[in-house]
Amino acid sequence: MRLIVGLGNPGPEYVWTPHNLGFLTIDRLAARAGIRVRRPEGKSLIGMGELAGREIVLAKPQTFMNASGLAVRDLIGRFEVAPAEMIVITDDATLGWNAIRIRERGSAGGHNGLKSVIGAIGSDEFIRVRLGIGPASPVEDLAEYVLRAMSDRELERAAEMVDRAAEAVEWILQKGAAAAMNHFNRRAGGLAGEDSSGTLGPGAD
């Protein structure tokens, strides 16, 4: 059993914000696997099924981003999943748009959702798939930036990243995190503020 958690904020006003790419990726995975992520389970909405030959639980915490750890801790306990068997999908404002980074462990990197998860479960030994949403130039209020509605151009980029992130999760399930890191990290875009226009689409290098 693998637990796959997308971080985001519940509520219709947050659906199309950069901070909800984790939720959007869970929706894409659910569509690919024919799973409905609708069942209330503790502090999350979940769906269970099979993806890439593995039994999985897809989860969208309903605690709001900064308290995501409370929901994740509950899920780990309910499904008896070790942190190392969990994949967490989230946005990352330090990476430029179109960038995807996979890591097997590590710090929160300033992301409040990841910080909450690490603090609640007492471990950073879990796979994370990070989707870049970083602004091209400095912004005065980062919280406002990540919680605003995405522009049409950003929605296009988000759709491409969500597709690639869902593919990356399938790679992790089938081939392991190391293989997925080698395949997806090398072709991702750069840091926030860099021009990543040349990395659009799943076939870009």
C-alpha positions in Angstrom: 0.0 0.0 0.0 1.3 3.4 -1.0 -0.1 6.7 0.4 -0.1 9.5 -2.1 -1.0 12.9 -0.6 -1.5 16.2 -2.5 -1.2 19.3 -0.4 -3.6 22.2 -0.9 -6.5 24.2 0.6 -10.1 23.0 0.6 -12.8 25.2 -0.8 -13.9 26.5 -4.3 -12.0 29.8 -3.9 -8.7 28.0 -3.8 -9.1 25.4 -6.5 -7.3 27.3 -9.3 -4.6 28.9 -7.1 -0.9 28.0 -7.4 -0.9 26.7 -3.9 -3.3 23.9 -4.9 -1.2 22.1 -7.5 -0.9 19.2 -5.1 -4.7 18.8 -5.1 -4.8 19.1 -8.9 -2.3 16.4 -9.3 -4.3 14.1 -7.1 -7.3 14.8 -9.3 -5.2 13.9 -12.4 -4.0 10.6 -10.8 -7.5 9.8 -9.8 -8.7 10.3 -13.3 -5.9 8.1 -14.7 -6.7 5.3 -12.2 -10.5 5.6 -12.3 -10.6 6.4 -8.5 -13.0 8.8 -6.9 -11.4 10.9 -4.1 -14.6 11.7 -2.2 -14.7 9.6 0.9 -14.2 11.5 4.2 -11.5 9.7 6.2 -10.4 11.5 9.4 -9.2 14.9 8.3 -9.0 14.1 4.5 -10.9 13.1 1.4 -9.5 9.9 0.1 -9.9 7.4 -2.7 -8.5 3.8 -2.9 -7.6 1.7 -5.9 -4.7 0.6 -8.0 -2.2 2.5 -10.1 0.9 1.2 -11.9 0.2 -2.2 -10.4 0.2 -1.0 -6.8 -2.5 -0.6 -4.3 -2.8 3.1 -3.4 -4.6 5.6 -1.3 -5.0 9.1 -2.8 -5.6 11.8 -0.3 -6.4 15.5 -0.1 -6.1 16.9 3.4 -8.9 19.1 4.5 -7.1 20.9 7.3 -5.8 23.8 5.1 -2.1 23.9 4.0 -0.5 25.0 7.2 -2.0 22.2 9.3 -1.5 19.4 6.6 0.5 17.4 9.1 -2.5 16.7 11.3 -4.3 15.0 8.4 -1.2 13.1 7.2 -0.4 11.8 10.7 -4.0 10.5 10.9 -3.7 8.8 7.5 -0.4 7.1 8.3 -2.0 5.7 11.5 -5.2 4.6 9.8 -3.5 2.8 6.9 -0.4 1.7 8.8 1.9 3.2 6.2 5.6 4.1 7.0 6.7 7.6 6.0 9.0 6.1 3.4 6.0 4.5 1.7 4.4 7.9 1.3 4.5 10.4 -1.6 3.7 14.0 -1.0 2.9 16.3 -3.9 3.1 20.1 -3.4 3.8 23.4 -5.1 7.2 25.1 -4.6 7.7 28.9 -5.0 11.5 28.5 -5.1 11.3 26.7 -8.4 10.3 28.3 -11.7 7.1 27.4 -13.6 7.4 24.1 -15.4 10.0 22.8 -13.0 9.4 19.4 -11.3 11.7 18.2 -8.5 11.6 14.8 -6.9 13.4 14.1 -3.6 13.4 11.0 -1.3 13.9 13.1 1.9 14.9 16.5 3.1 13.9 19.7 4.8 10.7 21.6 4.2 12.6 24.2 2.2 10.4 27.0 3.7 7.1 25.3 2.6 4.6 25.5 5.5 2.7 22.4 4.3 5.8 20.3 4.3 6.9 21.8 7.6 3.6 20.8 9.1 3.9 17.2 7.8 7.5 16.8 9.0 6.7 18.2 12.4 3.5 16.0 12.8 5.0 12.7 11.8 8.5 13.3 13.2 10.3 12.4 10.0 11.4 13.8 6.7 12.0 10.4 5.2 9.2 10.5 2.6 9.2 11.1 -1.1 8.1 14.6 -2.3 7.2 15.7 -5.8 7.5 19.5 -6.0 5.9 21.6 -8.8 7.5 25.0 -9.5 5.3 28.1 -9.2 8.0 30.7 -8.5 7.4 34.3 -9.7 9.6 35.6 -12.5 10.5 38.6 -10.4 10.3 39.3 -6.6 6.9 39.8 -5.1 6.0 41.8 -2.0 3.6 39.3 -0.5 4.3 35.6 -1.3 1.2 34.4 0.5 -0.9 36.6 -1.7 0.9 35.4 -4.8 0.3 31.7 -4.1 -3.3 32.2 -3.1 -4.4 34.3 -6.1 -6.2 32.8 -9.1 -3.8 31.7 -11.8 -3.7 33.5 -15.1 -4.6 31.8 -18.4 -0.9 31.3 -19.2 -0.3 29.9 -15.7 -3.2 27.5 -16.0 -1.7 26.2 -19.3 1.7 25.6 -17.5 0.0 24.1 -14.5 -1.9 21.6 -16.7 1.4 20.5 -18.2 3.1 20.2 -14.9 0.2 18.3 -13.4 0.4 15.8 -16.3 4.1 15.4 -15.8 3.8 15.1 -12.0 1.2 12.4 -12.4 3.5 10.6 -14.8 6.3 11.0 -12.2 4.3 9.4 -9.5 3.6 6.4 -11.8 7.4 6.1 -12.4 8.0 6.1 -8.7 5.5 3.4 -8.2 6.9 1.3 -11.1 10.6 2.0 -11.1 11.4 3.6 -7.8 12.3 7.1 -6.7 15.9 7.1 -8.0 14.8 6.3 -11.6 12.1 8.9 -11.4 14.5 11.5 -10.1 17.0 10.8 -12.9 14.3 11.0 -15.6 12.2 14.0 -14.4 14.6 16.2 -12.5 17.1 16.5 -15.4 14.5 17.9 -17.7 12.7 20.3 -15.3 12.9 24.0 -15.5 15.2 26.3 -13.4 14.9 28.3 -10.2 12.3 30.9 -9.7 13.1 34.0 -11.7 14.8 32.1 -14.5 13.2 31.8 -17.9 11.8 28.3 -18.2 9.8 28.9 -21.4 11.9 26.3 -23.2 10.8 23.5 -20.9 7.1 23.4 -21.7 5.6 20.0 -22.4 6.5 16.5 -21.2 9.1 15.9 -23.9 11.2 19.0 -23.2 14.8 18.7 -22.2 
